[in-house]
Amino acid sequence: MTQRGRLCQAMRVGLSLLAAGACGGCSDSSDGASGPGAEPYVVINPITPVLEIQAEVAVDQNTGLMWAREQRGEAQVDGRGEFQPADAAHPQAAVALAAAYCADLNLAGFDDWRLPTRLELHSLVDHSHCGTEGGGPALNQEAFPTAKVGTFRTPYWTSTHHFAENQYAVGFLLGEITYDGDIGGQIVFARCVRSIRTKTPPSTPFQVADGVVHDLRTGLHWEQQPAVIDVLDWNASPIIQPAIDYCASLKLDGGGFRLPTIKELATIVDETKVQPVIDETVFPGTQKEFYVTSTPLGCSKHLGWYWAVNMGDGVAYPMDQGYTQTAYARCVR
């Protein structure tokens, strides 16, 4: 096949994978998507995922995902699953090559590998530590010994499309969720995945009653419309204490609310929406700003920093006093 023909085929494979829905996710526990004891459609991994390491793959029994341990097969740059965007404003060609790389992979007796979704890839992040100060990355290095981390925003592609022809990616130096427009033309990598079990998504993702949103995909209950107050205080210890107090004092529907983890909050991002990236019919009044989480950045150099999700574009970064001056909270139980 000619190079042009392979690129066209890759584009077709990539676009078909981009259209596929997510079936895995991220953080703590949940009550069940369809009723007590039912397994949720989006399984929220712990802050520190536990993986069963096999010869060529790592299996996450929590999310039902099997991961390739190494970048293998033919790739655009050097045969190790690295994909340089040809045009930073239009990454689809590079993403399609990454998707085709996974689709062509035959590993551990399986040939149904694919590029992971945003939530699936983020489920691998180990938020208990991160790769600054010469330490290991925010990833299980025993399971993924050849992981590329490089510098901040040296990420891995996902199959999840971002508005304005952009593409979400996940970095494993710190564990950030970013997108190609924020990467700066660096080499982007691919880690392939396959599902070892499938779940049928609920026909209606949300049930709303008395100001509380029940997410049937995760089993989590969310405050539908939080008070629009700045809950970030760089002089507080911890800086998220105002947000913790706000959620603890919330009496909505009997109370019991708390500040979500980073992996929980990432589940209500809606990539089909733009500014904010959330379903505003379900979550009205959402600010296009950072929303804080209870997950600290796991680097000793930056103790006191916490992760936040920007509901303007869906990225997840640790809050930095140099650029994060205002933040909000949405409580969960």
N, C-alpha and C positions, 0 to 999 in steps of 0.2 A: 504494500500500500504506500502511496506517496505521502510525503510529509503533510501536504495540504489535505489529503484524504483522511489521514489519521487525526489531524486537528479538527476537521469537521465531525468525524466520528466521536472524538473526545468531547466536543461541544455538545453533541446530542446526548451522550451519556451523562455529562455534567448537568445539563439542564433538566434531564429526567430525574436525577437524584436530588436536585434542588427542590423539585416539586414534592418530594416525598415528605411525609409528616414525621414529627419526632415521636420516639417511643421510649425515651429514657431521660433521666434528668440529673438530679443533684442531692441534698442534705440530710436532715435528721429523720424523725419518724412522722408517720401520718396515720389517720384513722381509717383510711380506705376510701376509694373513689366512689363506690356504689353503695356503701353501707358498712356497718361494723364488721371488721375482719376481712373485707375485700381488699385485694391487692390494688394499689393505685396504678393508673396508667403511666404517670410520670413518677418514678421512684426517686426520692431525694436522698442522695448519698450523704454519709457523714462527712464532717470536715476533713477527717482522715480516712479515705477509702480503704477497704480491706479487699485485697485481690488474691485469687488463687493462681499462683505462677506455675505454668506448664512450660514445656520445652520451647515452643514457638509463640505461645499466646499467653495472655493473662485474662482470667475470667472473673468478672464481677458478678457474684451470685445475687447481690442486692439489686442491681439495675437490670440484670439479665443481658449484659453486653460482654462480648468477647473481643479483646483487643490484640492487634498484632504487636509483638514486643519490639520489633525493629522495623526501620524503614527498609523495604526490600523491593526488588524488581527494577525495571527500567524507569527512569525519571528524566526530567528535562535537563537537569544540571549535571549531576555526577553519579546517577544510579542509586542515590540514597533517599529518594523521596523529597527532594528540594525543588521548589517551584518559584522562580523569579517572575514577578508580575511584569509583563511587557509594557503595560501602561497603567500607572498608579490610579488613574481615574476610571479605568475600565478593566477590572481584574478577571472578568469572566473567562478569558482564554486560559489564564493560569489556573483558575479554579477547575475548569473543565479538564485540564491535564491531570490535576491532582485527583479528581473524581475518576477519571479513566484509569489512572494508576491503581487505585483501590479496586475498581471493577475488574481489572485484569489480574489481580493478585490471586494466586492459588497457594494457600498456606494452611498447614495442619489438616489437609484433606478437605478444605472448604474453598469454594469459589464464589461465595455470595458476599464478599467484602464490599464496603462502601465507605464514603466519606461521612464522618459523624456530623450530627446536628450540633448547634450551639450548646444546648443543654447536655447532650451526651458527652461532648468533649470536656465541658466544664465539670462534669461529674468526676473526672479523673484528677482534678486539682486537689492537692494536699495542702490545705490552708493552715496546717499546724506549723509549717516552716516555709522558707523561701530562699532563693539562691543568691542573695547578696553576701558580701563579706567572705567570699570564697566558699560558702556553704553549698549544699546541694539544692537542686531546683524544687519547686513546689509540685513534686511528682515522685512517685515511688521509683527510686533508681534501681532497686533490685529487679523490679518488674520491667523497667524500661531503661536498660543500661546504655543505650545509644541515643537517648533523648537529646535533642538540640535545644539549648536554652539561650546561649549567646548573651545578648544584652536585653534590657527592657524593650518590650514590643518586638521580639523575634518570635513570632507566633506560628501556630499550626492552623491551616485552613479548616473551616467547617462547611457544611453544605447549606447553611442557613443564609439566605439572601437578606441584605440590609437595604434600607431605602436608598434611592438615588444611585442605583446600579452598584452598590457596594456589597461587601461580603464580610460576615463576622469571622473572627479568628480568636483563638485562645492562646495566651502565652504562658509558659511554664517556668519562667524565672521567678515571677511573683505570683502568677495565677490569674492574671487579668483577662477580661473579655474585652476585645478591641475590634476594630474593623480596618479594612485595607486603607481607607482614607486617613487613618491615624498611624499607619505603619511606616510610611516614609520610604517606600520602594525597597525595603530589605527583602532578603530571601525568606520565603514562607514555606513551611514544611507540611507534610501530610502524615497522619496516623490513622490507619484503617480500622474499621470496626465491623462487627456483624452481630445480629441479635440471636441469642440462644432461646429466647421465648418471645412471644408476641402478645400484645394486649390490644383489645379493641377500644379506641378512644370513645369517651362519652359523646353522644350526639349533641348534647348541650353542655359546654364546659363549666358554666357557672349557674348557681342558684342564689338568688338575692332575697333576703328577708330581714326586715327590721334593722337595716343599716349594716348587715354582715353579708359578705360574699363567701359562699362555700364553693371552693374550687374542686369540682368532681374529678379532676385529673390527678390531684395530689392528696385530697382529703383535708387540706388546710382551710381555715376560716380567716378571712381578712376583714379588717376595718374598711368599709366601703369608701368613705369620704373623710379623711383625717382633717384635723384642724390645720389651717395654713399658718404654721408657726415655725420659726427657725429653731431647730433643736441642736445645733452645733455650737459648742462652747469650748474653744481651745484652751481656756483657763480652768475648765473642770477636770476632774480626775475620777473616772475616765472622761474623755471629751464627749462621749455619747451619753453621759449621765442624764442630761435633760430628756433625751429620747427614751431612755430606760424608764425614767419616772413617768413620762407621759403615757407610755403603754401600760405600765403597772397601775396607773390611776384610772384607766379607761373603764367605765362602768357599762359600756355598750353590751346589751344582750347578756347581762350577768357577769361581764368581765372575764378575767382569765387570760388577758392578752399580754403579749411580750414583743420585744423587738425581734424581727426575723434574722436568720442567718443569711449570708450572702447567697448561698445556694437556694434557699427558699425564695428570696426576693427575686432572683433571676427567673423564676418560673412564671411570673405574671407579666413579663415583658412580651409584648405582641409585635413580632417583626413585620406584620402586615400593616401596622399603623405608623404614622409619621408625626413626630413632635406634638404630643408625647407618644411613646411607643407602648401604648396600653389601650385597652378597650374602654373608651371614655363613657360608653353607655353603661358599663358595669362599674367602672371606677371614675366617676366624675370628679372634676376639680383637681386632677393630678397635675402637679407642677413639672415643668420641663427642666428639672434640676436634679441634683443628687439626693437620693434617699438613703439614710444611714442603715447599717446592719450591726448585729452584735458580734460579727466576726473580726477579730483583730488581725492585723498584718503580722505574719509569723516570723519576722526578722528582728533580732535583738536590737539592731541599730535603730529601728523605728518603732520601738515599743510605745504604745499610746496612739498609733495610727489604726484606723478601722476601715473596712471595706464599705463601699457604697455603690449603688447602681444609679446611673443617670437615666432618668425617665424621658429625657429628650431624645437620646439616640440609642439607649440600651447598653452602653458600655459599662463595665464594672472595673473600677480603679480604687486603690487605697486613697483615702482622703489625705491631702497634703496641705499644710498650712499656707504654702505659697500660692495655691490656686483654688482651694476650697474654702470659701468664706460663708456660704449659706447651705444648709441642708435641711431636709424634711424627714418625717417618719411615717411609715404605714405599718400598723401593728397587726400581729397574727396570733393565732392560737391553734 
